[in-house]
Every structure is written in structure tokens, then in C-alpha cells.
Amino acid sequence: MTTKNGKEVPVDIVRAFDMGRHNTLYLTISKEARRNLNVQKGDKFILKIDSQGRLVYEPIRDHADT
């Protein structure tokens, strides 16, 4: 479950890590979140920063959600 009564629900705590490529930090998505959101390898996301300085990853749905 990603929301409860329209409110955010914490799912996991993740840590940013560096794989030594392209000056990029990587974040993981837990198995539970991937399963609940049907996130698959290769999916794309739009990265946003909201007014409170939080990172928001919004999936770009290229594949059918069936």
C-alpha cells in the first residue's frame, strides 16, 4: 500500500550510494514498493523536488499496467 486515506505512508528507509560512475548517486526501491507499484527493471521516472525540498519520483508508464 502506498497511501492510506490519501496520506503518505512510510515504506522503507534507503541510503544513497555511489557506484563510481558519472558522478551519480543511486537510491534503491524496496521489493515491497516495487511489487505494490508494479515497478520493473528499466522503468523510467521523472525526478521532482517539491516545495518542502523532498525528492519525488513519478513513474513514466511506458508499459501496460495489466
PDB file of N, CA, C and O in Angstrom:
ATOM      1  N   MET A   1       0.849  -1.175   0.000  1.00  0.00           N
ATOM      2  CA  MET A   1       0.000   0.000   0.000  1.00  0.00           C
ATOM      3  C   MET A   1       0.894   1.237   0.000  1.00  0.00           C
ATOM      4  O   MET A   1       1.846   1.314   0.777  1.00  0.00           O
ATOM      5  N   THR A   2       0.598   2.191  -0.856  1.00  0.00           N
ATOM      6  CA  THR A   2       1.416   3.394  -0.938  1.00  0.00           C
ATOM      7  C   THR A   2       0.784   4.578  -0.227  1.00  0.00           C
ATOM      8  O   THR A   2       1.497   5.470   0.232  1.00  0.00           O
ATOM      9  N   THR A   3      -0.534   4.605  -0.127  1.00  0.00           N
ATOM     10  CA  THR A   3      -1.186   5.687   0.604  1.00  0.00           C
ATOM     11  C   THR A   3      -2.264   5.104   1.496  1.00  0.00           C
ATOM     12  O   THR A   3      -2.784   4.016   1.246  1.00  0.00           O
ATOM     13  N   LYS A   4      -2.584   5.836   2.523  1.00  0.00           N
ATOM     14  CA  LYS A   4      -3.646   5.426   3.429  1.00  0.00           C
ATOM     15  C   LYS A   4      -4.514   6.647   3.672  1.00  0.00           C
ATOM     16  O   LYS A   4      -4.059   7.644   4.231  1.00  0.00           O
ATOM     17  N   ASN A   5      -5.764   6.561   3.250  1.00  0.00           N
ATOM     18  CA  ASN A   5      -6.677   7.696   3.377  1.00  0.00           C
ATOM     19  C   ASN A   5      -6.112   8.953   2.720  1.00  0.00           C
ATOM     20  O   ASN A   5      -6.291  10.061   3.224  1.00  0.00           O
ATOM     21  N   GLY A   6      -5.425   8.769   1.584  1.00  0.00           N
ATOM     22  CA  GLY A   6      -4.867   9.902   0.855  1.00  0.00           C
ATOM     23  C   GLY A   6      -3.618  10.496   1.467  1.00  0.00           C
ATOM     24  O   GLY A   6      -3.165  11.554   1.030  1.00  0.00           O
ATOM     25  N   LYS A   7      -3.044   9.838   2.481  1.00  0.00           N
ATOM     26  CA  LYS A   7      -1.830  10.348   3.130  1.00  0.00           C
ATOM     27  C   LYS A   7      -0.644   9.457   2.799  1.00  0.00           C
ATOM     28  O   LYS A   7      -0.802   8.284   2.459  1.00  0.00           O
ATOM     29  N   GLU A   8       0.531  10.029   2.902  1.00  0.00           N
ATOM     30  CA  GLU A   8       1.757   9.271   2.647  1.00  0.00           C
ATOM     31  C   GLU A   8       1.974   8.240   3.740  1.00  0.00           C
ATOM     32  O   GLU A   8       1.678   8.478   4.911  1.00  0.00           O
ATOM     33  N   VAL A   9       2.497   7.089   3.334  1.00  0.00           N
ATOM     34  CA  VAL A   9       2.792   6.018   4.275  1.00  0.00           C
ATOM     35  C   VAL A   9       4.257   5.630   4.098  1.00  0.00           C
ATOM     36  O   VAL A   9       4.652   5.262   2.991  1.00  0.00           O
ATOM     37  N   PRO A  10       5.088   5.701   5.160  1.00  0.00           N
ATOM     38  CA  PRO A  10       6.486   5.264   5.029  1.00  0.00           C
ATOM     39  C   PRO A  10       6.539   3.783   4.658  1.00  0.00           C
ATOM     40  O   PRO A  10       5.796   2.972   5.211  1.00  0.00           O
ATOM     41  N   VAL A  11       7.422   3.436   3.719  1.00  0.00           N
ATOM     42  CA  VAL A  11       7.561   2.056   3.275  1.00  0.00           C
ATOM     43  C   VAL A  11       8.901   1.482   3.704  1.00  0.00           C
ATOM     44  O   VAL A  11       8.969   0.329   4.129  1.00  0.00           O
ATOM     45  N   ASP A  12       9.964   2.265   3.600  1.00  0.00           N
ATOM     46  CA  ASP A  12      11.302   1.763   3.885  1.00  0.00           C
ATOM     47  C   ASP A  12      12.240   2.951   4.059  1.00  0.00           C
ATOM     48  O   ASP A  12      11.895   4.083   3.719  1.00  0.00           O
ATOM     49  N   ILE A  13      13.409   2.687   4.582  1.00  0.00           N
ATOM     50  CA  ILE A  13      14.480   3.683   4.659  1.00  0.00           C
ATOM     51  C   ILE A  13      15.563   3.234   3.700  1.00  0.00           C
ATOM     52  O   ILE A  13      15.990   2.080   3.740  1.00  0.00           O
ATOM     53  N   VAL A  14      16.009   4.129   2.845  1.00  0.00           N
ATOM     54  CA  VAL A  14      17.050   3.791   1.877  1.00  0.00           C
ATOM     55  C   VAL A  14      18.237   4.729   2.059  1.00  0.00           C
ATOM     56  O   VAL A  14      18.115   5.806   2.643  1.00  0.00           O
ATOM     57  N   ARG A  15      19.378   4.301   1.550  1.00  0.00           N
ATOM     58  CA  ARG A  15      20.596   5.094   1.636  1.00  0.00           C
ATOM     59  C   ARG A  15      21.118   5.325   0.222  1.00  0.00           C
ATOM     60  O   ARG A  15      21.105   4.410  -0.601  1.00  0.00           O
ATOM     61  N   ALA A  16      21.570   6.524  -0.062  1.00  0.00           N
ATOM     62  CA  ALA A  16      22.174   6.817  -1.358  1.00  0.00           C
ATOM     63  C   ALA A  16      23.573   6.212  -1.389  1.00  0.00           C
ATOM     64  O   ALA A  16      24.300   6.254  -0.397  1.00  0.00           O
ATOM     65  N   PHE A  17      23.943   5.646  -2.541  1.00  0.00           N
ATOM     66  CA  PHE A  17      25.290   5.102  -2.666  1.00  0.00           C
ATOM     67  C   PHE A  17      25.871   5.451  -4.019  1.00  0.00           C
ATOM     68  O   PHE A  17      25.147   5.778  -4.959  1.00  0.00           O
ATOM     69  N   ASP A  18      27.181   5.379  -4.105  1.00  0.00           N
ATOM     70  CA  ASP A  18      27.929   5.761  -5.292  1.00  0.00           C
ATOM     71  C   ASP A  18      28.547   4.506  -5.900  1.00  0.00           C
ATOM     72  O   ASP A  18      29.223   3.741  -5.212  1.00  0.00           O
ATOM     73  N   MET A  19      28.310   4.301  -7.186  1.00  0.00           N
ATOM     74  CA  MET A  19      28.900   3.152  -7.868  1.00  0.00           C
ATOM     75  C   MET A  19      30.119   3.568  -8.687  1.00  0.00           C
ATOM     76  O   MET A  19      30.627   2.788  -9.493  1.00  0.00           O
ATOM     77  N   GLY A  20      30.589   4.805  -8.478  1.00  0.00           N
ATOM     78  CA  GLY A  20      31.800   5.270  -9.140  1.00  0.00           C
ATOM     79  C   GLY A  20      31.623   5.643 -10.605  1.00  0.00           C
ATOM     80  O   GLY A  20      32.599   5.708 -11.352  1.00  0.00           O
ATOM     81  N   ARG A  21      30.385   5.889 -11.018  1.00  0.00           N
ATOM     82  CA  ARG A  21      30.140   6.237 -12.420  1.00  0.00           C
ATOM     83  C   ARG A  21      29.392   7.566 -12.535  1.00  0.00           C
ATOM     84  O   ARG A  21      28.441   7.813 -11.794  1.00  0.00           O
ATOM     85  N   HIS A  22      29.812   8.393 -13.435  1.00  0.00           N
ATOM     86  CA  HIS A  22      29.071   9.577 -13.871  1.00  0.00           C
ATOM     87  C   HIS A  22      28.697  10.552 -12.744  1.00  0.00           C
ATOM     88  O   HIS A  22      27.728  11.297 -12.892  1.00  0.00           O
ATOM     89  N   ASN A  23      29.421  10.569 -11.643  1.00  0.00           N
ATOM     90  CA  ASN A  23      29.110  11.482 -10.545  1.00  0.00           C
ATOM     91  C   ASN A  23      27.644  11.404 -10.144  1.00  0.00           C
ATOM     92  O   ASN A  23      27.017  12.433  -9.893  1.00  0.00           O
ATOM     93  N   THR A  24      27.089  10.192 -10.080  1.00  0.00           N
ATOM     94  CA  THR A  24      25.683   9.970  -9.793  1.00  0.00           C
ATOM     95  C   THR A  24      25.530   9.164  -8.514  1.00  0.00           C
ATOM     96  O   THR A  24      26.286   8.223  -8.271  1.00  0.00           O
ATOM     97  N   LEU A  25      24.548   9.535  -7.694  1.00  0.00           N
ATOM     98  CA  LEU A  25      24.191   8.736  -6.529  1.00  0.00           C
ATOM     99  C   LEU A  25      22.997   7.865  -6.895  1.00  0.00           C
ATOM    100  O   LEU A  25      22.146   8.272  -7.686  1.00  0.00           O
ATOM    101  N   TYR A  26      22.936   6.682  -6.328  1.00  0.00           N
ATOM    102  CA  TYR A  26      21.866   5.735  -6.616  1.00  0.00           C
ATOM    103  C   TYR A  26      21.030   5.505  -5.366  1.00  0.00           C
ATOM    104  O   TYR A  26      21.560   5.467  -4.255  1.00  0.00           O
ATOM    105  N   LEU A  27      19.728   5.352  -5.548  1.00  0.00           N
ATOM    106  CA  LEU A  27      18.809   5.003  -4.476  1.00  0.00           C
ATOM    107  C   LEU A  27      18.137   3.686  -4.844  1.00  0.00           C
ATOM    108  O   LEU A  27      17.922   3.405  -6.023  1.00  0.00           O
ATOM    109  N   THR A  28      17.807   2.887  -3.847  1.00  0.00           N
ATOM    110  CA  THR A  28      17.140   1.625  -4.114  1.00  0.00           C
ATOM    111  C   THR A  28      15.639   1.756  -3.877  1.00  0.00           C
ATOM    112  O   THR A  28      15.190   2.639  -3.147  1.00  0.00           O
ATOM    113  N   ILE A  29      14.875   0.872  -4.499  1.00  0.00           N
ATOM    114  CA  ILE A  29      13.434   0.778  -4.259  1.00  0.00           C
ATOM    115  C   ILE A  29      13.203  -0.612  -3.682  1.00  0.00           C
ATOM    116  O   ILE A  29      13.561  -1.610  -4.308  1.00  0.00           O
ATOM    117  N   SER A  30      12.615  -0.685  -2.510  1.00  0.00           N
ATOM    118  CA  SER A  30      12.441  -1.971  -1.832  1.00  0.00           C
ATOM    119  C   SER A  30      11.540  -2.909  -2.639  1.00  0.00           C
ATOM    120  O   SER A  30      10.727  -2.468  -3.451  1.00  0.00           O
ATOM    121  N   LYS A  31      11.703  -4.206  -2.397  1.00  0.00           N
ATOM    122  CA  LYS A  31      10.907  -5.216  -3.093  1.00  0.00           C
ATOM    123  C   LYS A  31       9.411  -4.987  -2.862  1.00  0.00           C
ATOM    124  O   LYS A  31       8.610  -5.116  -3.788  1.00  0.00           O
ATOM    125  N   GLU A  32       9.040  -4.649  -1.625  1.00  0.00           N
ATOM    126  CA  GLU A  32       7.632  -4.390  -1.301  1.00  0.00           C
ATOM    127  C   GLU A  32       7.077  -3.237  -2.139  1.00  0.00           C
ATOM    128  O   GLU A  32       5.985  -3.341  -2.697  1.00  0.00           O
ATOM    129  N   ALA A  33       7.833  -2.139  -2.225  1.00  0.00           N
ATOM    130  CA  ALA A  33       7.380  -0.986  -3.006  1.00  0.00           C
ATOM    131  C   ALA A  33       7.316  -1.320  -4.488  1.00  0.00           C
ATOM    132  O   ALA A  33       6.367  -0.932  -5.170  1.00  0.00           O
ATOM    133  N   ARG A  34       8.324  -2.044  -5.001  1.00  0.00           N
ATOM    134  CA  ARG A  34       8.303  -2.441  -6.421  1.00  0.00           C
ATOM    135  C   ARG A  34       7.079  -3.283  -6.728  1.00  0.00           C
ATOM    136  O   ARG A  34       6.425  -3.090  -7.752  1.00  0.00           O
ATOM    137  N   ARG A  35       6.773  -4.213  -5.846  1.00  0.00           N
ATOM    138  CA  ARG A  35       5.626  -5.099  -6.056  1.00  0.00           C
ATOM    139  C   ARG A  35       4.316  -4.293  -6.005  1.00  0.00           C
ATOM    140  O   ARG A  35       3.457  -4.451  -6.873  1.00  0.00           O
ATOM    141  N   ASN A  36       4.169  -3.444  -5.002  1.00  0.00           N
ATOM    142  CA  ASN A  36       2.934  -2.665  -4.844  1.00  0.00           C
ATOM    143  C   ASN A  36       2.703  -1.688  -5.985  1.00  0.00           C
ATOM    144  O   ASN A  36       1.561  -1.431  -6.364  1.00  0.00           O
ATOM    145  N   LEU A  37       3.776  -1.147  -6.531  1.00  0.00           N
ATOM    146  CA  LEU A  37       3.665  -0.138  -7.587  1.00  0.00           C
ATOM    147  C   LEU A  37       3.884  -0.699  -8.979  1.00  0.00           C
ATOM    148  O   LEU A  37       3.810   0.038  -9.963  1.00  0.00           O
ATOM    149  N   ASN A  38       4.155  -2.007  -9.076  1.00  0.00           N
ATOM    150  CA  ASN A  38       4.447  -2.664 -10.357  1.00  0.00           C
ATOM    151  C   ASN A  38       5.616  -1.979 -11.071  1.00  0.00           C
ATOM    152  O   ASN A  38       5.550  -1.715 -12.271  1.00  0.00           O
ATOM    153  N   VAL A  39       6.681  -1.694 -10.323  1.00  0.00           N
ATOM    154  CA  VAL A  39       7.890  -1.106 -10.893  1.00  0.00           C
ATOM    155  C   VAL A  39       8.772  -2.243 -11.395  1.00  0.00           C
ATOM    156  O   VAL A  39       9.029  -3.210 -10.678  1.00  0.00           O
ATOM    157  N   GLN A  40       9.230  -2.113 -12.634  1.00  0.00           N
ATOM    158  CA  GLN A  40      10.044  -3.151 -13.249  1.00  0.00           C
ATOM    159  C   GLN A  40      11.381  -2.581 -13.702  1.00  0.00           C
ATOM    160  O   GLN A  40      11.525  -1.375 -13.906  1.00  0.00           O
ATOM    161  N   LYS A  41      12.358  -3.474 -13.855  1.00  0.00           N
ATOM    162  CA  LYS A  41      13.675  -3.072 -14.337  1.00  0.00           C
ATOM    163  C   LYS A  41      13.518  -2.309 -15.648  1.00  0.00           C
ATOM    164  O   LYS A  41      12.800  -2.751 -16.545  1.00  0.00           O
ATOM    165  N   GLY A  42      14.183  -1.174 -15.758  1.00  0.00           N
ATOM    166  CA  GLY A  42      14.132  -0.363 -16.971  1.00  0.00           C
ATOM    167  C   GLY A  42      13.062   0.707 -16.975  1.00  0.00           C
ATOM    168  O   GLY A  42      13.049   1.557 -17.866  1.00  0.00           O
ATOM    169  N   ASP A  43      12.145   0.687 -15.981  1.00  0.00           N
ATOM    170  CA  ASP A  43      11.126   1.735 -15.911  1.00  0.00           C
ATOM    171  C   ASP A  43      11.788   3.100 -15.743  1.00  0.00           C
ATOM    172  O   ASP A  43      12.867   3.206 -15.160  1.00  0.00           O
ATOM    173  N   LYS A  44      11.148   4.124 -16.248  1.00  0.00           N
ATOM    174  CA  LYS A  44      11.664   5.492 -16.167  1.00  0.00           C
ATOM    175  C   LYS A  44      10.826   6.303 -15.189  1.00  0.00           C
ATOM    176  O   LYS A  44       9.640   6.039 -14.990  1.00  0.00           O
ATOM    177  N   PHE A  45      11.474   7.301 -14.581  1.00  0.00           N
ATOM    178  CA  PHE A  45      10.826   8.168 -13.602  1.00  0.00           C
ATOM    179  C   PHE A  45      11.182   9.616 -13.878  1.00  0.00           C
ATOM    180  O   PHE A  45      12.272   9.919 -14.364  1.00  0.00           O
ATOM    181  N   ILE A  46      10.255  10.506 -13.562  1.00  0.00           N
ATOM    182  CA  ILE A  46      10.543  11.944 -13.545  1.00  0.00           C
ATOM    183  C   ILE A  46      10.942  12.274 -12.110  1.00  0.00           C
ATOM    184  O   ILE A  46      10.233  11.906 -11.173  1.00  0.00           O
ATOM    185  N   LEU A  47      12.056  12.956 -11.930  1.00  0.00           N
ATOM    186  CA  LEU A  47      12.509  13.370 -10.602  1.00  0.00           C
ATOM    187  C   LEU A  47      12.109  14.820 -10.385  1.00  0.00           C
ATOM    188  O   LEU A  47      12.442  15.698 -11.180  1.00  0.00           O
ATOM    189  N   LYS A  48      11.384  15.058  -9.288  1.00  0.00           N
ATOM    190  CA  LYS A  48      10.938  16.407  -8.943  1.00  0.00           C
ATOM    191  C   LYS A  48      11.415  16.748  -7.537  1.00  0.00           C
ATOM    192  O   LYS A  48      11.708  15.855  -6.741  1.00  0.00           O
ATOM    193  N   ILE A  49      11.491  18.006  -7.240  1.00  0.00           N
ATOM    194  CA  ILE A  49      11.756  18.493  -5.884  1.00  0.00           C
ATOM    195  C   ILE A  49      10.553  19.341  -5.501  1.00  0.00           C
ATOM    196  O   ILE A  49      10.244  20.326  -6.171  1.00  0.00           O
ATOM    197  N   ASP A  50       9.866  18.955  -4.412  1.00  0.00           N
ATOM    198  CA  ASP A  50       8.655  19.688  -4.034  1.00  0.00           C
ATOM    199  C   ASP A  50       8.997  20.922  -3.208  1.00  0.00           C
ATOM    200  O   ASP A  50      10.168  21.193  -2.941  1.00  0.00           O
ATOM    201  N   SER A  51       7.982  21.659  -2.808  1.00  0.00           N
ATOM    202  CA  SER A  51       8.184  22.931  -2.098  1.00  0.00           C
ATOM    203  C   SER A  51       8.806  22.749  -0.716  1.00  0.00           C
ATOM    204  O   SER A  51       9.279  23.717  -0.121  1.00  0.00           O
ATOM    205  N   GLN A  52       8.811  21.520  -0.199  1.00  0.00           N
ATOM    206  CA  GLN A  52       9.423  21.241   1.097  1.00  0.00           C
ATOM    207  C   GLN A  52      10.832  20.664   0.945  1.00  0.00           C
ATOM    208  O   GLN A  52      11.434  20.240   1.931  1.00  0.00           O
ATOM    209  N   GLY A  53      11.362  20.644  -0.282  1.00  0.00           N
ATOM    210  CA  GLY A  53      12.707  20.149  -0.537  1.00  0.00           C
ATOM    211  C   GLY A  53      12.798  18.623  -0.585  1.00  0.00           C
ATOM    212  O   GLY A  53      13.886  18.062  -0.450  1.00  0.00           O
ATOM    213  N   ARG A  54      11.656  17.949  -0.777  1.00  0.00           N
ATOM    214  CA  ARG A  54      11.652  16.491  -0.842  1.00  0.00           C
ATOM    215  C   ARG A  54      11.798  16.020  -2.284  1.00  0.00           C
ATOM    216  O   ARG A  54      11.306  16.668  -3.209  1.00  0.00           O
ATOM    217  N   LEU A  55      12.476  14.889  -2.471  1.00  0.00           N
ATOM    218  CA  LEU A  55      12.581  14.266  -3.781  1.00  0.00           C
ATOM    219  C   LEU A  55      11.303  13.488  -4.059  1.00  0.00           C
ATOM    220  O   LEU A  55      10.823  12.743  -3.205  1.00  0.00           O
ATOM    221  N   VAL A  56      10.760  13.664  -5.248  1.00  0.00           N
ATOM    222  CA  VAL A  56       9.550  12.950  -5.655  1.00  0.00           C
ATOM    223  C   VAL A  56       9.863  12.256  -6.975  1.00  0.00           C
ATOM    224  O   VAL A  56      10.172  12.911  -7.971  1.00  0.00           O
ATOM    225  N   TYR A  57       9.783  10.929  -6.978  1.00  0.00           N
ATOM    226  CA  TYR A  57       9.984  10.149  -8.196  1.00  0.00           C
ATOM    227  C   TYR A  57       8.620   9.730  -8.720  1.00  0.00           C
ATOM    228  O   TYR A  57       7.888   9.004  -8.048  1.00  0.00           O
ATOM    229  N   GLU A  58       8.279  10.188  -9.923  1.00  0.00           N
ATOM    230  CA  GLU A  58       6.990   9.861 -10.523  1.00  0.00           C
ATOM    231  C   GLU A  58       7.224   8.930 -11.704  1.00  0.00           C
ATOM    232  O   GLU A  58       7.953   9.284 -12.630  1.00  0.00           O
ATOM    233  N   PRO A  59       6.613   7.732 -11.687  1.00  0.00           N
ATOM    234  CA  PRO A  59       6.826   6.793 -12.791  1.00  0.00           C
ATOM    235  C   PRO A  59       6.278   7.325 -14.114  1.00  0.00           C
ATOM    236  O   PRO A  59       5.225   7.960 -14.159  1.00  0.00           O
ATOM    237  N   ILE A  60       7.012   7.051 -15.178  1.00  0.00           N
ATOM    238  CA  ILE A  60       6.536   7.299 -16.533  1.00  0.00           C
ATOM    239  C   ILE A  60       6.099   5.938 -17.039  1.00  0.00           C
ATOM    240  O   ILE A  60       6.934   5.055 -17.234  1.00  0.00           O
ATOM    241  N   ARG A  61       4.832   5.757 -17.249  1.00  0.00           N
ATOM    242  CA  ARG A  61       4.288   4.446 -17.594  1.00  0.00           C
ATOM    243  C   ARG A  61       4.350   4.187 -19.085  1.00  0.00           C
ATOM    244  O   ARG A  61       3.462   4.598 -19.833  1.00  0.00           O
ATOM    245  N   ASP A  62       5.419   3.494 -19.521  1.00  0.00           N
ATOM    246  CA  ASP A  62       5.571   3.093 -20.921  1.00  0.00           C
ATOM    247  C   ASP A  62       4.951   1.736 -21.176  1.00  0.00           C
ATOM    248  O   ASP A  62       4.506   1.459 -22.290  1.00  0.00           O
ATOM    249  N   HIS A  63       4.913   0.872 -20.146  1.00  0.00           N
ATOM    250  CA  HIS A  63       4.366  -0.469 -20.324  1.00  0.00           C
ATOM    251  C   HIS A  63       2.921  -0.524 -19.855  1.00  0.00           C
ATOM    252  O   HIS A  63       2.493   0.309 -19.056  1.00  0.00           O
ATOM    253  N   ALA A  64       2.177  -1.492 -20.343  1.00  0.00           N
ATOM    254  CA  ALA A  64       0.771  -1.656 -19.959  1.00  0.00           C
ATOM    255  C   ALA A  64       0.682  -2.109 -18.518  1.00  0.00           C
ATOM    256  O   ALA A  64       1.461  -2.960 -18.087  1.00  0.00           O
ATOM    257  N   ASP A  65      -0.246  -1.560 -17.773  1.00  0.00           N
ATOM    258  CA  ASP A  65      -0.433  -1.907 -16.354  1.00  0.00           C
ATOM    259  C   ASP A  65      -1.439  -3.024 -16.192  1.00  0.00           C
ATOM    260  O   ASP A  65      -2.234  -2.998 -15.253  1.00  0.00           O
ATOM    261  N   THR A  66      -1.428  -3.993 -17.066  1.00  0.00           N
ATOM    262  CA  THR A  66      -2.397  -5.096 -16.970  1.00  0.00           C
ATOM    263  C   THR A  66      -1.788  -6.317 -16.358  1.00  0.00           C
ATOM    264  O   THR A  66      -2.466  -7.334 -16.205  1.00  0.00           O
TER     265      THR A  66
END
